[in-house]
């Protein structure tokens, strides 16, 4: 189930995009080629992009990053920056594993749209058809869950969750626990009248997919996405596990989750203290 907690990690990361760096949060990353391109194969844009990426990594206080660039006509390029641990000696590797984090939103949306294509549900279906406990669920559609226009409260903004993450960051949250956090607070607005990013939507979609298929969402990810695409280094762990396969970089945080409930940006004084004398803790 896509348990998507807010992306506050400043971590060693694996990236598969042009000039994109991010920390991620709950399965293994696709295994990528481990060979470094020969100098003759380095594309023309690499020389200018490398220092920009290094500056970005320093500015984000990220210990390390792997960047994979894929282009239609200017060549592909892979580079590594930094190490897998804070002040460590081992450089990050292309084959390192990372947590999937909010990529589960894409996976969940894909499964839902496949089910729509198979005629097993419709985008216009009311959420109440599958979850009668959702407030105003008769007026919220599957499509509104997908495009973040349901109005449902985002569980990751709750004080209860963020306090728990600070005191017990290794706790395993069940999808139902997260949904109930989201449903326990009033909606932001009537369905379809506004937009608000809410992870509650995605967890609900995962539960709906399980109800329609009769299978755990993990299995649907495997049979519909992972195996057909040949992602041999990728898996979605059991929802009772926080395990991540080796090798993998270590994740660290600055400050607390509570400090960033209302903003993904830490208070200026916390940022200043982190840059002056980094004080990280394991996640």
C-alpha positions, 0 to 999 in steps of 0.5 A: 500500500502506498504509505507516502510520508512527507519528503523531508529527507536530505539523503543519498539518493538514486535519480532517473531524470534530467537534472532531478534530485530527490529523496524517496520513501518504500520499495527498491529502485530499478537496477541500472547499469553499473558501468560508467560511460567511457570518456568518448561516450560522454555527451556534450551537455555533461561537462556543463551539467556536472558542476551544476549537479554538484552545486545542487547536491551541496546546496541541498546538504545531500550526502550523495546522488546518482543521476541518470540522464536519458535523452532522445537525441543527445545521448545518455549519461550517468554520474555519481556524486558524493558518498552513501553515508555522512562523511563516509568514504564509499561513493554512491553506486548506480546499483544502490537501492532507494525507497520508492516514496511518492512514486507509488502514486504513479504506480497506484494511478496506473493500476486504477487506470488499468482497471478502468480500461478493463471495465472493472471500475469507472472514473465517475464511480462514487468513492462511497461505492467502495468505501462507505465510511468516506465523508461525503463519499457519494459526491467524491469520484475516483477521478477526484481522488486521482487529481487531488480534488476530493477535498479530503484532509491530508493525513501527513499534515496531522500533528499526531502523525508527525509527532509519532514520526519524530518519536518512532521513525521506524514505526510501520503504519497500516493503510487503514491507520493512515486513512482514518487519520485523513478521515478524522478531520474535516475536508478542505472543501466540497469535492471538485471545487478546489485542489489540495495535495492529499496522500489520503487520496492515494491510500484510498485508491490503493484500498479500492484497487485491492477491493476490486481485484481481491489481491494485495496492492503489492501483487498488483504492482508486481504483475501489472508494472514490475514484471511487464517492464522487466524491473528486476531490481524493483519490489514493493515490500510487504506493508508490515516491513520497513526493510530495504535491500542492500546495498543502499545509502543512509538517510538523514534528517535535519530538525523534526517533522513537526517543524515542517507540518505547514511547510516542506522548508525548515525554519531559517534558524534550523537551516543555518544550524545544519549548514554551520554544524550538521547534526543529522540523525538516522531515519 
